[in-house]
Amino acid sequence: MSDTQEITGETTVSDVMSSEVLSAEAGWSLDKLAEFLIDNSISGAPVTDAGGELVGVVSMTDIVRQSGTAGNNPGSEATHDVYRYELERHLSQEEIKIFHTHYESPVEVRDIMTPMIFKVAEDDNIKDVAGTMLKGNIHRVFVTRGKKLVGIVTSLDMLKVIRDI
């Protein structure tokens, strides 16, 4: 057996997981979610409900997917363009700025999150975890002890294992 097989065969989730897990709340707006992900330099996070229970996972991909479908309301953009065109014909740019309003989407994290959660145990072998991640085409799995979230393993964590072989 090679050194590579010995290292990956004996390495468990607890050896590679991050125990500091940042989570998003299901009731957050998409703006708050985007700010949270950017401020923490992460691409996704587990989602918890008001009671702190793990209810899903959300990522930048979900935000982009939502943004791509948000504009699919027929006529909404056209109506906006008509008003803007009329304003631009009659007012200066400085006067138009007075009419600027910030629209906050009523969409919440719970509306775009993936409710399927991939959980692993601390003593699971990382080779099995890698298989789960590949099969599910996912970038993160959550480490649980009973019903409690105790860690996360991401694609980057797995790459560190490969680097260290």
C-alpha positions as CSV (number, residue, x, y, z in Angstrom):
1,M,0.0,0.0,0.0
2,S,1.4,3.5,-0.9
3,D,1.8,6.4,1.5
4,T,-1.1,8.1,-0.3
5,Q,-3.5,5.3,0.4
6,E,-2.4,5.1,4.0
7,I,-2.9,8.8,4.6
8,T,-6.3,9.1,2.9
9,G,-7.4,5.7,4.3
10,E,-6.8,6.9,7.9
11,T,-7.8,10.5,7.6
12,T,-11.2,11.3,9.1
13,V,-13.6,14.3,8.9
14,S,-12.4,15.6,12.3
15,D,-8.9,15.9,10.9
16,V,-9.9,18.3,8.1
17,M,-13.1,20.0,9.2
18,S,-13.5,23.6,10.3
19,S,-15.3,23.7,13.6
20,E,-16.1,27.4,13.3
21,V,-19.2,27.4,11.2
22,L,-20.9,30.6,10.1
23,S,-24.5,30.2,9.2
24,A,-27.2,32.3,7.5
25,E,-30.7,32.7,8.8
26,A,-33.7,31.6,6.8
27,G,-35.5,34.9,7.2
28,W,-32.6,37.1,5.9
29,S,-33.1,39.2,2.8
30,L,-30.9,38.4,-0.2
31,D,-29.0,41.7,0.3
32,K,-28.1,40.7,3.9
33,L,-27.1,37.2,2.7
34,A,-24.9,38.6,0.0
35,E,-23.3,41.0,2.4
36,F,-22.7,38.2,4.9
37,L,-21.1,35.9,2.3
38,I,-18.8,38.7,1.0
39,D,-17.8,40.0,4.4
40,N,-16.8,36.6,5.5
41,S,-15.1,35.6,2.2
42,I,-17.2,32.5,1.8
43,S,-19.3,31.2,-1.1
44,G,-22.0,29.4,0.9
45,A,-23.3,28.6,4.3
46,P,-25.7,26.4,6.2
47,V,-29.1,27.9,6.8
48,T,-30.7,27.8,10.2
49,D,-34.3,28.6,11.3
50,A,-35.2,30.9,14.2
51,G,-34.6,28.1,16.7
52,G,-31.0,27.5,15.3
53,E,-32.0,24.2,13.6
54,L,-30.2,23.3,10.4
55,V,-32.8,23.6,7.6
56,G,-30.8,24.0,4.3
57,V,-27.7,25.4,2.5
58,V,-27.4,28.5,0.4
59,S,-24.6,29.7,-1.8
60,M,-23.7,32.5,-4.2
61,T,-24.9,30.3,-7.0
62,D,-28.4,30.4,-5.5
63,I,-28.3,34.2,-5.4
64,V,-27.2,34.4,-9.0
65,R,-29.8,31.9,-10.0
66,Q,-32.5,34.0,-8.2
67,S,-31.2,37.2,-9.8
68,G,-31.4,35.6,-13.2
69,T,-35.0,34.7,-12.7
70,A,-36.1,37.9,-10.9
71,G,-36.2,39.8,-14.1
72,N,-38.4,37.3,-15.9
73,N,-41.6,39.1,-14.9
74,P,-43.0,40.2,-18.2
75,G,-43.5,43.9,-18.5
76,S,-41.9,44.8,-15.2
77,E,-38.6,46.1,-16.7
78,A,-40.5,47.6,-19.7
79,T,-42.7,49.6,-17.3
80,H,-39.7,50.8,-15.4
81,D,-37.9,51.8,-18.7
82,V,-41.0,53.8,-19.8
83,Y,-40.9,55.9,-16.6
84,R,-37.2,56.4,-16.7
85,Y,-37.3,57.5,-20.4
86,E,-40.0,60.0,-19.6
87,L,-38.1,61.4,-16.6
88,E,-34.9,61.7,-18.7
89,R,-36.8,63.7,-21.4
90,H,-38.1,66.3,-18.9
91,L,-35.5,66.4,-16.1
92,S,-31.8,66.8,-15.5
93,Q,-29.7,64.0,-14.1
94,E,-29.5,65.8,-10.8
95,E,-33.3,66.1,-10.6
96,I,-33.7,62.4,-11.5
97,K,-31.5,61.4,-8.5
98,I,-34.1,62.8,-6.2
99,F,-36.5,60.1,-7.4
100,H,-34.1,57.2,-6.7
101,T,-35.5,54.6,-4.4
102,H,-33.9,51.5,-3.1
103,Y,-36.0,48.4,-3.8
104,E,-35.5,45.5,-1.4
105,S,-36.6,42.2,-2.7
106,P,-39.2,40.4,-0.7
107,V,-37.3,37.2,-1.4
108,E,-35.7,35.6,1.6
109,V,-33.0,33.0,2.1
110,R,-35.6,30.3,2.7
111,D,-37.0,31.0,-0.8
112,I,-33.7,30.2,-2.6
113,M,-31.9,27.8,-0.3
114,T,-31.5,24.1,-1.0
115,P,-33.3,22.1,1.6
116,M,-31.2,19.0,1.0
117,I,-28.5,18.8,3.6
118,F,-25.4,16.5,3.2
119,K,-24.4,15.5,6.7
120,V,-21.3,13.5,7.8
121,A,-20.0,12.4,11.1
122,E,-16.7,13.4,12.7
123,D,-15.3,9.8,12.4
124,D,-16.2,9.3,8.7
125,N,-13.4,8.7,6.3
126,I,-12.6,11.6,4.0
127,K,-12.4,9.3,1.1
128,D,-16.1,8.5,1.6
129,V,-16.8,12.2,2.1
130,A,-15.0,13.0,-1.2
131,G,-17.2,10.4,-2.9
132,T,-20.4,12.0,-1.4
133,M,-19.3,15.5,-2.6
134,L,-18.5,14.2,-6.1
135,K,-21.7,12.2,-6.4
136,G,-23.8,15.1,-5.1
137,N,-21.9,17.7,-7.1
138,I,-21.6,19.8,-3.9
139,H,-18.9,22.0,-2.4
140,R,-19.6,21.5,1.3
141,V,-20.9,19.0,3.7
142,F,-21.9,19.6,7.3
143,V,-20.5,17.7,10.3
144,T,-23.0,16.8,12.9
145,R,-22.9,15.2,16.3
146,G,-26.5,14.0,16.9
147,K,-28.6,16.9,15.7
148,K,-26.0,19.5,16.5
149,L,-23.9,21.2,13.8
150,V,-20.2,20.9,14.8
151,G,-18.3,21.6,11.7
152,I,-18.0,21.9,7.9
153,V,-15.9,20.3,5.3
154,T,-15.5,22.3,2.0
155,S,-13.9,21.6,-1.3
156,L,-10.9,23.7,-0.2
157,D,-10.5,21.6,2.9
158,M,-10.3,18.5,0.7
159,L,-7.8,20.2,-1.6
160,K,-5.6,20.8,1.5
161,V,-5.6,17.1,2.1
162,I,-4.5,16.4,-1.4
163,R,-1.8,19.1,-1.2
164,D,-0.4,17.6,2.0
165,I,-0.1,14.0,0.6
